[in-house]
C-alpha cells in the first residue's frame, strides 16, 4: 500500500536501521500525519554536539607485537565515523578518524611537542567517514547510510541530552545497527563532574568515558615569592617575564594590559577562547584555573598567548596569592533514562590526544589564528570514543563470530582498575568510569562473556513499560509486550550490576548467564567485594564448564545491612569477579544507590 502525502517535503528516507523519513513539517501537518494508518512516532531533528600516539603505548599496543601482529591489522574491518568528515572545515572528524584507524606516521608532532610515530588503534582498517556535523552541531542522519554501506563498527563522537530511547534517533538507529551485527561505540559526553550528565546511555551502545594518560605537556608558572607550579600548555612562543598577576573579575584593558590574568575554567567560553579574550584586552598571559569541582586534570591547548592549565589545588593557591599580594572531562552517571544500566561502560585515553589535523584549519579554530599544523592535540570523550572504536575493530577482525554484545562484554569485564604503578585509579567510583580502562590484550581472550540478544533488549524495553507503538520503533514491526509478563530491569544480562535500595526495597536477586569462550574444560570461582552497607550472596559459587560455547547461569542476591554502623547516603561500589586458576579474571562492577531516608 502506498500513501501519498502532498504536504510533506521529504529530506531523507531511511530503510536500513529503521524505516522512516525526515521531512520539513508544520505543527498542523504533523498532527495530520499522526492520523495516517501506519504512523508510529515522530521526533524533532536535534542538533547534537561533538564531544571532543602515546595512547597506543599507554594501552599496551606495540608495532609487530601481540594483537598488532595478528589479522593483518584489521584490513578486513570497516570503521564508520559519523562526524565532520575527513574533509572537514573543523578538524574534529579528521582527528577522530585517524585515532581509530590511521596508519603509522613518523615524526608526528605539534610545535615540536609530542614528537614520535603516530598511528590509529587499528592500522589499515578501512575508514568510511560520514559528514553529519557542521558549525551549529550534528543532525540526526548518516547512521542509516553507514549500515547500508556494510560497515562493521560505527563510531559516534557526538551526543545530545539523555532522553527516553524511543525519542532518541541515536538509540533507535543503533538498535537497528546491532540487529545487523554492527557494533556502535559512542562518547559519554563532557558535562562532568556532576551526576546524571552521561549521554548515549542505551544498553546496546558502548558508552566511553575519557581519561588522562601518563604523558604530560609541562609548563610552569613562577610566582613573585619563588613558588613554582606545574601545569599543561602547548603555547609555542616565548614565555612572559615576571609580570603583575590579576584575577579576571573584569577584563578592562586598563586593569589587565601587560599583566598575567587568572581565568577560572568553565562557563560558555572555551579554554582557548578565554585566552583570545585576554589577549584582545591587552593581557600578556593567562593562568587557566580549575575549580575544586573540576579536579586536577589539566589540558594542553595551543593557546594564542602564553598560558597554562592548572589543577584545582594549585589554582586555589595561586588565587590566594594574587589576593593577598594584590580531568574530569567525562560525563558522570548514574543513568537518568534507564537507572538499572550502569554507564559509562568503559574508559579510554581522551585527554591531550595527538592525532591528524587538516592544514586548512588552525589548531585553535579561531579566525585570528593563522597557524597551520598537520597534527593537533584535543581532549574529551570525542577522543576516547575512537580509541575504543579502533579496539572494537581489532577484536572484530580476530573474533568474527562474536556478537556486538559479546565484544562489548569482553572489553568491559577485562578492563583494569590499577595504574602502571599498581595504584587504584583515582576516579574509583563506578558511576564515573564504568568498568574502567579498556585492556585490548585481555579483551581478545576474556574467558567468559555476557551475551545479549535483540529479543533480550526488547524484553528490557518492555520492562520500561514502552507502548506497542514505541516498541515497534525497535522491533521494526508491530510488537506487543506479552500480557501479564514482568520483565525485571535488573535481569538484563549486562556485564555490570545496579541496585537501588529504598525504604520499601531492601533486597533483590538478579540472574546472569555467562558463555565460555576460553578453555573448553575450565572451572571458575566467584570473588566478591561488597559495596559498603550491602551483603551479597552468589549461587552457585563455582561454575564448571565442559566445552566451548557452554552457557551457565548464576544468581546474585543483594541485601541492605540495616542498622549495622554508618550507611552510605547516596552510592557505594563493589565488584563481582569470576576467576579461573590464574588464567582468567571476568570482573563486573557493582553500583548501589541509596535513598537518603532508608536509615
C-alpha positions in Angstrom: 0.0 0.0 0.0 1.3 3.5 -0.9 0.2 6.6 0.9 0.6 10.0 -0.9 1.3 12.9 1.5 1.1 16.0 -0.6 2.1 18.4 2.2 5.3 16.5 3.1 8.7 17.9 1.9 10.8 14.8 2.1 14.5 15.3 3.0 15.9 11.8 3.6 14.4 8.3 3.6 15.6 5.6 5.9 15.4 1.9 5.0 18.1 0.0 6.9 18.4 0.8 10.7 14.8 1.9 10.9 12.1 2.5 8.4 11.1 6.2 8.1 12.0 9.6 6.6 13.0 13.1 7.6 10.8 16.0 6.4 10.0 19.6 7.0 6.6 19.8 8.6 4.5 22.4 10.2 2.8 21.5 13.5 -0.5 21.3 11.7 0.9 18.9 9.1 2.5 16.8 11.8 -0.9 16.4 13.5 -2.4 15.3 10.2 0.4 12.8 9.7 -0.3 11.2 13.1 -3.7 10.2 11.8 -2.3 8.2 8.9 -2.6 4.4 9.2 0.9 3.0 10.0 2.2 6.1 11.8 4.5 5.1 14.7 6.4 8.1 16.0 7.8 11.5 15.2 10.6 13.3 16.9 12.2 16.7 16.2 15.6 16.5 14.4 18.1 17.5 17.0 21.5 19.2 16.6 23.9 17.2 18.7 27.3 18.4 19.9 30.8 17.0 19.2 32.4 15.5 22.3 35.8 16.4 21.8 50.4 8.4 19.5 51.1 8.0 23.0 47.8 6.4 24.0 48.8 3.3 22.0 51.7 2.7 24.3 49.5 3.6 27.2 47.1 0.8 26.2 50.0 -1.6 25.6 49.9 -1.8 21.8 53.3 -2.2 20.1 54.1 -2.4 16.4 54.5 -6.0 15.2 53.7 -7.4 18.6 50.7 -9.1 20.2 47.4 -8.0 18.8 49.1 -5.8 16.2 50.8 -8.8 14.6 47.6 -10.7 14.0 44.8 -10.5 11.5 46.6 -8.2 9.0 45.9 -5.3 11.4 42.2 -5.2 10.7 42.3 -4.5 6.9 39.1 -6.6 6.6 37.2 -4.4 9.0 35.4 -1.1 8.2 35.0 1.6 10.8 32.3 4.1 10.0 32.6 7.5 11.7 29.7 9.9 11.8 31.4 13.2 12.4 32.6 16.3 10.5 34.1 14.1 7.8 37.8 13.6 6.9 37.5 16.5 4.5 36.2 19.0 7.1 36.5 22.6 8.0 36.5 21.9 11.7 39.2 19.2 12.3 37.2 17.0 14.6 36.4 14.4 12.0 40.0 14.2 10.8 41.2 13.8 14.4 38.7 11.0 15.4 39.2 9.1 12.1 43.0 9.0 12.4 42.7 7.9 16.1 40.5 5.0 15.2 42.3 3.6 12.1 45.1 5.8 11.0 48.3 4.3 9.5 51.8 4.7 11.0 53.2 8.2 10.5 56.7 9.2 11.6 57.8 12.5 13.1 54.3 13.4 14.2 54.2 16.4 16.5 52.7 19.8 17.2 55.1 22.7 17.6 57.8 20.2 18.2 56.0 18.7 21.2 54.9 15.0 21.4 57.3 14.1 18.6 57.2 10.4 17.6 55.3 7.9 15.5 51.5 8.3 15.4 49.0 5.5 14.5 45.4 4.6 14.9 44.2 1.9 17.2 43.6 -0.4 14.2 46.1 0.3 11.4 45.0 -0.3 7.9 41.4 -0.8 9.0 39.3 0.8 6.3 37.6 4.1 7.2 34.2 5.3 6.0 33.7 8.9 7.0 30.2 10.4 7.0 29.6 14.2 7.3 26.7 14.9 9.7 28.3 17.7 11.7 28.5 21.3 10.8 29.3 24.5 12.6 26.0 24.6 14.5 26.0 20.9 15.5 25.3 17.4 14.3 22.0 16.4 12.7 20.3 13.0 13.2 21.5 11.4 9.9 24.2 9.3 8.3 23.8 6.2 10.5 21.4 4.6 8.1 23.7 5.1 5.1 26.7 3.8 7.1 24.9 0.5 7.9 23.8 0.2 4.2 27.4 0.6 3.1 28.4 -2.5 5.1 30.5 -1.1 7.9 31.5 -3.3 10.9 31.9 -0.7 13.6 30.1 2.6 14.0 31.8 5.4 15.9 29.8 8.3 17.2 31.8 11.0 19.0 28.7 13.1 19.5 25.5 13.3 21.5 22.7 15.3 23.0 20.8 15.2 26.2 19.9 11.8 27.6 16.2 11.1 26.7 13.8 8.1 26.5 15.2 5.7 23.9 12.1 6.0 21.7 12.8 9.7 21.4 16.5 9.3 20.6 17.4 8.8 16.9 20.8 7.5 18.0 19.3 4.9 20.3 16.8 3.7 17.6 19.3 3.8 14.8 21.9 2.0 16.9 19.4 -0.7 17.7 18.9 -1.3 14.0 22.6 -1.5 13.6 23.2 -4.1 16.2 20.5 -6.3 14.7 22.7 -6.4 11.6 25.8 -7.2 13.7 27.3 -3.6 13.7 28.8 -2.5 17.0 28.1 1.1 18.0 30.7 3.0 20.0 29.7 6.4 21.5 31.1 9.1 23.6 29.8 9.7 27.1 29.8 13.5 26.9 31.9 16.1 28.6 29.5 17.6 31.1 31.0 16.1 34.3 31.8 16.0 37.1 28.1 16.5 38.0 26.0 13.4 38.4 23.3 12.3 35.8 25.2 14.0 33.0 26.2 11.0 31.0 24.7 10.7 27.5 24.3 7.9 24.9 23.0 5.5 27.7 21.2 2.7 25.8 22.4 -0.7 26.9 23.2 -1.7 23.3 25.6 1.2 23.0 29.2 1.1 24.1 29.5 4.3 26.1 33.0 5.5 26.5 34.4 7.9 29.2 37.7 9.8 28.9 40.8 9.6 31.0 44.3 11.1 31.0 47.4 9.1 30.2 51.0 9.2 31.6 52.1 11.7 29.0 52.3 15.4 30.1 53.0 18.7 28.3 54.6 20.5 31.1 54.5 24.3 31.5 55.4 26.2 34.7 54.4 29.4 36.4 56.7 31.1 38.9 55.3 33.5 41.5 57.0 36.5 42.9 57.7 34.7 46.2 59.6 31.9 44.4 56.8 29.3 44.4 56.7 27.2 41.1 53.5 25.4 39.9 53.5 23.0 37.0 50.6 22.6 34.6 50.0 21.9 30.9 50.2 24.0 27.7 51.1 23.8 24.0 52.0 27.5 23.6 55.0 27.6 21.3 56.1 31.2 21.8 58.4 32.9 24.3 57.4 32.9 28.0 56.4 36.1 29.7 58.6 38.0 32.1 57.7 38.5 35.7 54.5 40.5 35.4 51.7 41.6 37.8 49.0 38.9 38.4 45.3 39.8 38.3 42.1 37.9 38.5 39.5 38.2 35.7 36.7 39.8 37.6 37.0 42.5 34.9 38.8 42.4 31.5 39.0 46.2 31.2 42.2 46.9 29.3 43.2 49.4 32.0 43.2 46.6 34.5 44.8 43.7 32.5 47.1 45.3 30.0 50.6 43.8 30.2 49.6 41.5 33.1 49.1 37.8 33.7 45.4 37.1 34.1 43.8 34.3 36.2 40.7 32.9 34.5 38.6 30.1 36.0 37.6 27.3 33.7 34.0 26.8 32.7 31.1 29.0 31.6 30.1 29.5 28.0 33.6 30.3 26.8 36.1 27.6 25.8 39.6 27.4 27.1 41.4 28.8 24.1 38.7 31.4 23.6 39.3 32.7 27.1 42.9 33.3 26.1 41.9 35.1 23.0 39.7 37.4 25.1 42.5 38.1 27.5 44.9 38.8 24.6 42.3 41.2 22.9 42.1 43.1 26.2 45.9 43.6 26.3 46.7 40.8 28.7 50.2 39.3 28.4 49.5 35.8 29.7 46.8 33.6 31.2 46.5 31.1 34.1 43.6 28.8 33.4 42.4 27.7 36.8 40.4 24.6 37.7 37.7 24.8 40.4 37.7 22.2 43.1 34.8 20.5 41.4 36.9 20.2 38.2 39.7 18.5 40.0 43.4 18.1 39.0 43.1 17.2 35.3 44.9 19.7 33.0 44.7 20.3 29.3 47.4 21.1 26.8 45.9 23.6 24.3 47.6 25.6 21.5 46.9 28.9 23.2 47.3 32.2 21.3 49.3 33.8 24.2 51.5 32.4 27.0 49.0 30.3 29.0 49.0 27.4 31.5 46.3 25.0 32.7 46.5 24.2 36.4 44.7 21.7 38.6 42.4 22.8 41.4 44.8 22.7 44.4 47.5 24.8 42.6 44.8 27.1 41.2 43.5 27.8 44.7 47.0 28.5 46.0 47.7 31.0 43.2 44.3 32.7 43.6 45.0 33.2 47.3 48.5 34.5 46.4 47.0 37.0 44.0 44.5 38.2 46.5 47.0 38.6 49.3 49.7 40.2 47.2 47.3 42.3 45.1 40.2 15.5 34.1 37.4 15.2 34.9 36.0 15.7 31.4 33.8 12.6 31.0 30.2 13.0 31.9 29.1 11.1 35.1 26.4 8.5 35.8 24.1 7.3 37.1 21.9 6.7 34.0 19.0 9.1 34.1 16.9 7.3 31.5 17.5 3.6 32.5 18.7 3.6 36.1 19.4 -0.2 36.2 22.1 0.1 33.4 25.4 1.4 34.7 27.0 4.0 32.4 29.6 4.8 31.1 30.7 1.3 30.1 34.4 1.6 29.8 37.2 4.3 29.8 39.9 5.1 27.3 42.5 7.8 26.8 40.8 11.1 26.0 42.9 13.9 27.4 45.7 15.6 25.4 45.4 13.2 22.4 47.6 13.8 19.4 46.0 13.0 16.0 45.9 14.2 12.4 44.6 17.7 11.6 43.6 19.4 8.3 46.1 22.0 7.1 43.3 24.5 6.3 42.1 24.6 10.0 44.2 26.4 12.6 44.9 24.4 15.8 42.6 26.7 17.8 39.9 27.0 15.0 40.0 30.8 15.7 39.7 33.1 12.7 42.5 35.2 14.2 44.9 32.2 14.4 46.8 31.8 11.1 49.0 28.9 12.2 48.8 25.7 10.2 49.6 22.2 11.6 49.4 18.6 10.4 48.6 17.2 13.9 46.7 18.7 16.9 46.0 17.8 20.5 42.4 17.6 21.7 40.7 16.4 24.8 37.3 15.0 25.6 35.2 11.8 25.2 35.3 12.5 21.4 38.9 11.4 21.6 38.3 8.4 23.8 35.4 7.0 21.7 37.5 6.4 18.5 40.1 4.7 20.7 37.5 2.1 21.7 36.1 2.0 18.1 39.5 1.0 16.9 39.9 -1.6 19.6 36.5 -3.0 18.6 37.7 -3.2 15.0 40.7 -5.1 16.3 38.6 -7.6 18.2 36.2 -7.9 15.3 39.0 -9.0 13.0 40.0 -11.6 15.5 36.5 -12.8 16.6 34.3 -12.5 13.5 31.7 -14.8 15.0 31.2 -12.7 18.2 28.0 -10.6 18.6 28.1 -6.9 19.4 27.2 -7.7 23.0 30.0 -10.3 23.2 32.7 -7.9 22.1 31.3 -5.2 24.4 31.3 -7.7 27.3 34.9 -8.7 26.6 36.0 -5.1 26.8 34.0 -4.4 30.0 34.9 -7.5 32.0 38.6 -7.4 31.3 39.1 -3.7 32.0 41.8 -2.8 34.6 41.4 -0.7 37.7 45.1 -0.1 38.6 47.6 2.2 37.0 51.1 1.3 35.9 52.4 1.6 39.5 49.7 -0.8 40.7 47.8 2.1 42.5 44.0 2.2 42.3 43.0 4.6 39.6 41.9 7.8 41.2 38.4 8.1 39.7 37.4 5.0 41.5 33.6 5.4 41.5 32.0 3.0 39.1 29.4 5.7 38.3 32.2 7.8 36.7 34.2 5.3 34.7 32.0 2.2 34.5 34.3 -0.9 34.0 37.5 1.2 34.0 40.3 1.2 31.4 39.9 -0.9 28.2 42.6 -3.6 28.0 42.9 -4.8 24.4 45.1 -7.9 25.2 42.8 -9.4 27.8 39.7 -8.5 25.8 40.9 -10.7 23.0 40.7 -13.7 25.3 38.2 -12.9 28.1 37.3 -16.4 29.2 33.6 -15.7 29.7 31.3 -13.3 28.0 27.8 -12.0 28.9 25.7 -12.3 25.7 22.6 -10.3 25.0 20.2 -11.0 22.0 18.0 -8.4 20.4 15.0 -10.2 21.9 16.6 -9.7 25.4 16.8 -6.0 24.7 13.2 -5.9 23.6 12.2 -7.6 26.9 14.2 -4.9 28.7 12.2 -2.2 26.9 9.0 -4.0 27.9 10.3 -3.7 31.5 10.5 0.1 30.9 6.7 0.0 30.1 7.1 1.1 26.5 3.9 1.1 24.5 3.3 -1.0 21.4 3.9 2.0 19.1 7.2 2.7 20.9 8.3 -1.0 20.8 7.6 -1.1 17.0 10.4 1.5 16.5 12.9 -1.0 17.7 11.3 -4.3 16.6 10.8 -2.9 13.1 7.3 -4.4 13.0 4.2 -4.5 15.2 5.2 -5.6 18.7 3.2 -6.0 21.8 4.8 -7.0 25.1 3.3 -10.2 26.4 0.3 -9.6 28.7 1.0 -10.4 32.4 4.7 -10.8 31.9 7.0 -9.0 34.3 10.4 -8.1 32.9 12.8 -7.0 35.7 15.1 -4.3 34.6 18.0 -5.7 36.7 17.8 -9.1 34.9 19.2 -7.9 31.6 22.3 -10.0 31.0 24.5 -6.9 31.3 28.2 -7.2 32.5 27.6 -4.9 35.4 25.1 -4.5 38.3 23.0 -1.6 39.6 20.9 -2.0 42.8 18.5 0.7 44.0 17.5 0.5 47.7 14.7 2.4 49.3 12.6 2.2 52.5 10.4 -0.4 50.8 13.0 -2.2 48.8 16.0 -3.6 50.8 16.8 -6.7 48.9 16.7 -8.3 45.4 18.1 -11.2 43.4 19.5 -10.8 39.8 20.0 -13.5 37.2 23.0 -13.7 34.9 24.3 -16.2 32.2 27.9 -16.4 31.1 29.2 -18.2 27.9 32.5 -20.0 27.9 34.8 -18.6 25.1 38.0 -19.6 26.8 39.5 -23.0 27.7 36.9 -25.8 27.0 37.2 -27.6 30.3 37.5 -24.9 33.0 36.4 -24.0 36.5 35.6 -20.5 37.8 35.2 -19.4 41.4 33.4 -16.3 42.4 35.1 -13.4 44.3 33.0 -10.6 45.6 33.9 -7.1 47.0 30.8 -6.0 48.8 29.7 -2.3 48.5 29.5 -0.5 51.8 26.3 -1.4 53.7 25.5 -4.4 51.4 25.7 -8.2 51.8 26.0 -10.2 48.6 25.3 -14.0 48.1 26.1 -15.7 44.8 24.7 -19.1 43.9 26.4 -21.3 42.7 29.9 -20.1 43.9 31.6 -22.3 41.4 31.0 -22.6 37.6 32.3 -25.8 35.9 32.4 -25.8 32.1 32.9 -28.9 29.9 33.0 -27.3 26.4 33.4 -24.1 24.5 30.2 -22.2 23.9 28.5 -23.7 27.0 26.2 -21.4 28.9 25.9 -21.5 32.7 23.7 -19.3 34.9 24.1 -17.9 38.4 22.0 -15.7 40.8 23.2 -12.8 42.9 21.3 -11.7 46.0 21.8 -8.2 47.4 20.6 -7.2 50.9 20.9 -3.9 52.7 22.7 -4.2 56.1 20.2 -2.2 58.0 21.2 -0.8 61.4 24.8 -2.0 61.2 27.0 1.1 61.5 27.1 4.1 59.3 25.5 3.6 55.9 26.1 5.4 52.7 23.8 8.3 51.9 24.0 8.2 48.1 26.1 5.5 46.5 28.5 2.7 47.2 30.5 0.4 44.9 31.9 -3.1 44.7 32.6 -5.8 42.2 31.8 -9.4 41.3 34.6 -11.4 39.7 34.8 -15.0 38.2 38.4 -16.3 38.5 39.8 -19.4 36.8 43.1 -20.7 38.2 45.2 -17.7 37.3 44.1 -17.8 33.6 41.1 -15.6 33.5 39.5 -12.8 35.6 36.0 -11.8 34.5 35.1 -8.7 36.6 31.8 -6.8 36.8 31.3 -3.5 38.7 28.5 -3.1 41.2 26.9 0.2 41.9 24.4 0.6 44.7 22.2 3.7 45.1 20.8 4.5 48.5 17.7 6.5 49.4 18.6 9.2 51.9 15.7 8.2 54.2 16.5 4.5 54.3 18.0 4.6 57.7 
